[in-house]
Each structure stands twice: as C-alpha cells, then as structure tokens.
C-alpha cells in the first residue's frame, strides 16, 4: 500500500514538473524574442543614422571650399561638424619642417607628406600634401616643397593624437604612425598650430623642377555600413523564437 502511494506521489511530482517545463521555456523564448526585436530595431535606427552621416559628409566633400574658420570658431565647433569640411587656404610652406607619416593606400605603402603652412593671418596649419612611396627620405620629401606662395584646397581632418592602433609615435627617432599635429609641431620646433590638419586635394604653386611631388587627393573616407545585415540577423532570430513558441504551445495542447 505504501509503495503504491509513493509511486503515485512520484508520478504526480513528475507530471507537475513536466507541466511547468513548457511554461519556463515559453518565458525564456518570450524574453529572447523581445531582445531580438529590440536589437533589430536598434540596428535599423543605426542604419538611418549612418546613412544621414554619409550624406552629410558627401555634401561637405563636394561643397565649394570655404576659408579656414577662425581660431575661436574652430574651438567652438564640434569635431564631427568640422571633419571633411572642404576648405581653401593660402600661405607659404615651411619645407624644412616636413614630417613623413607611415601610410597604406591604394598606391601601396609609403608616407603621408606633412608640411606646416604659414597662413596670412599668422596661424600655421599642417597640410597633408599627399602620398610618397616607401623609401623616401625626409630630406627628399622636403625638397619637393614649393618655396613661394601656394594655394591649397582640401578637407579638414582632426588630429590623430598618440599614434596608430598598433604603434605609438616615436618623435625622438622621427618615426610617425599618426598625424598628431601638436606632437609634430613640437618635434620640428614649429609655433602654435591649429588643432586640425588639411588633406590636400589640390595644390597650386610653383612646381619644383625634377622633383617627384606627393600625390594628393587620397583621403580615405570609409564608413562601415553593415547595419541592415545585422538587423536582418536579429529579426531572423526573432522569427525563429516565434516558431519555437508556436511549437511549445501546440505541444502543450496535444499533451492536454
């Protein structure tokens, strides 16, 4: 008799456990479904934001050039509103202060040719005059610098403080992996410089006879735009969660 009661008790507990299990799984799937949908919606919002950013940058890159903003305005404008602004500057290069910064472009590995430009209002701004191939020496790069007045049209870029992702700048050894305007100015004894540099698209000045001038116009404008793929992935997982919920519900109905 006691054995019969024990068996019935164990069977009852097993039935209760089996009854609770689908509801626990259903609750988990509901939470997962809400999470997947939220992540998918977030990626769609990010996609719209990214497309708006790309449109703004594209408009700046192709807009008519404007004069370099005054120092106070440069300090007041948010960096995101300055980047890729198309500007026109004129002045005289300080060729002896040229710095070569490691670069990898569609033309191969080499250097960005960074030279400070003395502006008419007394300010100095670093100009990325363009790309020179690997093996170029600083003296050779400096020799390509026009000695007279020049006019430069290009895109504003924020300073790249410290170094690259993998390597830090080594001013003492004259090894540069990022375009850190203040560090370059200090290393070359250049006076106060504006906190941005200009990627030259075009340079007008007296050419240096026999010199292989840097190749300008190689600004790399890349914005990864994988948000639609991510959104579809999250929504697909949400759809799978719905299918799993339906399976649990039907199984529950079949089992009474």
Helices and strands as residue ranges (DSSP letters): H 2-61, E 66-67, H 71-76, H 79-82, E 86-93, G 95-97, E 99-105, E 108-119, E 124-133, H 138-143, E 149-158, G 171-173, H 181-188, E 193-204, H 227-254
